[in-house]
Amino acid sequence: MTRHAQQPTIIKKYANRRLYNTGTSTYVTLDDLAKMVKEEEDFIVIDAKTQDDITRSVLTQIIVEQESRGGHLLPTNFLRQLIRFYGDSMQTLVPSYLDFSMNSLTRDQEKFREQMAKTFGATAMGAMENQVRSNMAMFERAFRMFTPFANEAEQATRERETRERPQPSESDFDTLRKQMAEMQSRLDQLAKKD
């Protein structure tokens, strides 16, 4: 159950680095906060001494911890590009661009999850992987537009990597649609037998 309509839970961070969930009256860990994010439970982290909102830095800590455990969601080139934007005139545009991009990626991901649930086949998993690759390539190309002054060698390397990455073609999607239709037909026939 999500808490979209409710007020965000207040998490207090004390000087001893302990986090206290005022909603459940319990101490929590960064892993607990990560779980709350995944469950779409909204929260704000407040420094108990200064009353400053430190939510952004705590969320960043969660990402750093996930990356150090081998999650590796953020590509190295992406991190380098992101660091370059700090202090740059484009810095004010980056947050809204990233927010828009992540929302688009999330919408596409949900579409493919729904297709997977309908077909229960490995074909849908392959389609999702292709879509993720396509989204990442699009994201990298779009992000490159914000770094027009990157050195030419780095730009050439990124362009070569993008060209070498297999891109799904329209025929791939047609094949996938046909396979999904066949799978749905088989599932319908199985359902009729029961």
C-alpha positions as CSV (number, residue, x, y, z in Angstrom):
1,M,0.0,0.0,0.0
2,T,1.4,3.4,-0.9
3,R,1.2,6.5,1.1
4,H,0.8,9.0,-1.8
5,A,-2.1,10.9,-0.3
6,Q,-0.8,11.0,3.2
7,Q,1.8,13.2,4.8
8,P,5.4,11.9,4.5
9,T,6.8,10.0,7.4
10,I,9.3,12.0,9.4
11,I,12.7,10.2,9.9
12,K,15.0,11.9,12.4
13,K,18.7,11.5,12.1
14,Y,20.6,11.9,15.4
15,A,24.2,12.9,15.9
16,N,25.1,9.2,16.6
17,R,24.0,8.6,12.9
18,R,20.9,6.6,14.1
19,L,17.7,7.1,12.1
20,Y,14.4,7.1,13.9
21,N,11.1,6.5,12.1
22,T,8.5,8.7,13.9
23,G,5.7,6.8,12.2
24,T,6.6,3.5,13.7
25,S,8.5,4.7,16.7
26,T,11.5,2.5,15.8
27,Y,15.1,2.9,14.8
28,V,15.7,2.1,11.1
29,T,18.6,1.5,8.8
30,L,19.4,2.8,5.3
31,D,18.2,-0.6,4.1
32,D,14.9,0.0,5.8
33,L,14.7,3.4,4.0
34,A,15.6,1.8,0.7
35,K,12.7,-0.7,1.2
36,M,10.4,2.3,2.0
37,V,11.4,3.9,-1.3
38,K,10.7,0.7,-3.2
39,E,7.3,0.4,-1.6
40,E,6.7,4.1,-2.6
41,E,6.3,5.2,1.0
42,D,7.1,8.9,1.1
43,F,9.4,10.2,3.9
44,I,11.5,13.2,4.8
45,V,14.7,12.9,6.8
46,I,15.3,15.7,9.3
47,D,18.5,16.4,11.2
48,A,17.3,16.1,14.9
49,K,19.7,18.8,16.1
50,T,19.4,21.5,13.4
51,Q,15.9,20.5,12.0
52,D,17.4,20.8,8.5
53,D,15.9,18.6,5.7
54,I,18.7,16.1,4.8
55,T,16.6,13.8,2.7
56,R,18.7,14.3,-0.4
57,S,21.9,13.4,1.3
58,V,20.4,10.3,2.9
59,L,19.0,9.1,-0.4
60,T,22.4,9.7,-1.9
61,Q,23.9,7.5,0.9
62,I,21.5,4.7,0.0
63,I,22.6,4.9,-3.6
64,V,26.3,4.8,-2.6
65,E,25.7,1.8,-0.4
66,Q,23.8,0.0,-3.1
67,E,26.6,0.7,-5.6
68,S,29.2,-0.5,-3.2
69,R,27.4,-3.8,-2.8
70,G,27.7,-4.5,-6.5
71,G,24.5,-3.0,-7.7
72,H,26.3,-0.9,-10.4
73,L,23.2,0.8,-11.7
74,L,25.0,4.0,-12.6
75,P,27.5,3.7,-15.4
76,T,30.9,5.2,-14.9
77,N,30.6,7.6,-17.8
78,F,27.2,8.8,-16.5
79,L,28.8,9.6,-13.1
80,R,31.6,11.5,-14.7
81,Q,29.2,13.5,-16.8
82,L,27.0,14.2,-13.8
83,I,30.0,15.5,-11.8
84,R,30.9,17.8,-14.7
85,F,27.6,19.6,-14.4
86,Y,28.3,20.7,-10.8
87,G,29.1,24.4,-10.9
88,D,28.3,24.5,-14.7
89,S,25.7,26.9,-16.1
90,M,23.7,23.7,-17.1
91,Q,23.4,22.6,-13.5
92,T,19.9,24.1,-13.0
93,L,18.6,22.2,-16.0
94,V,20.0,18.7,-15.1
95,P,17.6,17.9,-12.2
96,S,14.4,18.4,-14.2
97,Y,15.9,16.6,-17.2
98,L,16.9,13.6,-15.1
99,D,13.5,13.6,-13.4
100,F,11.7,13.6,-16.8
101,S,14.0,10.8,-18.1
102,M,13.5,8.6,-15.1
103,N,9.7,9.0,-15.3
104,S,9.8,8.0,-18.9
105,L,11.9,5.0,-18.2
106,T,9.6,4.0,-15.3
107,R,6.5,4.2,-17.6
108,D,8.2,2.1,-20.3
109,Q,9.3,-0.4,-17.7
110,E,5.8,-0.8,-16.4
111,K,4.5,-1.5,-19.9
112,F,6.9,-4.3,-20.4
113,R,6.2,-5.8,-17.0
114,E,2.6,-5.9,-17.9
115,Q,3.4,-7.7,-21.2
116,M,5.5,-10.2,-19.3
117,A,2.8,-10.9,-16.8
118,K,0.3,-11.5,-19.7
119,T,2.6,-13.9,-21.6
120,F,4.7,-15.6,-18.9
121,G,7.3,-16.2,-21.6
122,A,11.0,-15.6,-22.0
123,T,10.2,-13.7,-25.1
124,A,8.8,-10.8,-23.0
125,M,11.9,-10.8,-20.9
126,G,14.1,-10.4,-24.0
127,A,11.8,-7.6,-25.2
128,M,12.3,-5.8,-21.9
129,E,16.0,-6.2,-22.0
130,N,16.0,-4.7,-25.6
131,Q,13.9,-1.8,-24.4
132,V,16.2,-1.1,-21.5
133,R,19.2,-1.1,-23.9
134,S,17.3,1.2,-26.2
135,N,16.3,3.5,-23.4
136,M,19.8,3.7,-22.0
137,A,21.2,4.5,-25.5
138,M,18.6,7.2,-25.9
139,F,19.3,8.5,-22.4
140,E,23.1,8.6,-23.1
141,R,22.5,10.4,-26.5
142,A,20.3,13.0,-24.9
143,F,22.6,13.5,-21.9
144,R,25.5,14.1,-24.4
145,M,23.6,17.1,-25.7
146,F,24.2,18.7,-22.3
147,T,28.0,18.2,-22.6
148,P,28.8,20.0,-25.9
149,F,32.3,20.8,-24.8
150,A,33.5,17.3,-23.8
151,N,36.8,16.4,-25.4
152,E,36.6,14.9,-28.8
153,A,38.3,11.6,-27.9
154,E,35.8,10.9,-25.1
155,Q,32.9,11.9,-27.4
156,A,34.2,9.5,-30.1
157,T,34.5,6.7,-27.6
158,R,30.9,7.2,-26.5
159,E,29.6,7.3,-30.0
160,R,31.5,4.1,-31.0
161,E,30.1,2.3,-27.9
162,T,26.6,3.5,-28.9
163,R,27.0,2.3,-32.5
164,E,28.3,-1.1,-31.4
165,R,25.4,-1.6,-29.0
166,P,22.7,-3.7,-30.8
167,Q,19.6,-1.7,-31.4
168,P,16.2,-3.3,-31.7
169,S,14.7,-2.9,-35.2
170,E,11.1,-2.6,-36.2
171,S,11.3,-6.2,-37.5
172,D,12.4,-7.3,-34.0
173,F,9.3,-5.7,-32.5
174,D,7.1,-7.3,-35.2
175,T,8.6,-10.7,-34.4
176,L,8.1,-10.1,-30.7
177,R,4.4,-9.0,-31.3
178,K,3.8,-12.2,-33.4
179,Q,5.4,-14.4,-30.7
180,M,3.4,-12.7,-28.0
181,A,0.2,-13.2,-30.0
182,E,1.0,-16.9,-30.5
183,M,1.8,-17.3,-26.7
184,Q,-1.5,-15.5,-25.8
185,S,-3.4,-17.9,-28.2
186,R,-1.8,-20.9,-26.5
187,L,-2.6,-19.6,-23.1
188,D,-6.2,-19.0,-24.2
189,Q,-6.4,-22.6,-25.5
190,L,-5.0,-23.9,-22.2
191,A,-7.6,-21.9,-20.3
192,K,-10.4,-23.3,-22.4
193,K,-9.3,-26.8,-21.7
194,D,-9.5,-26.3,-18.0
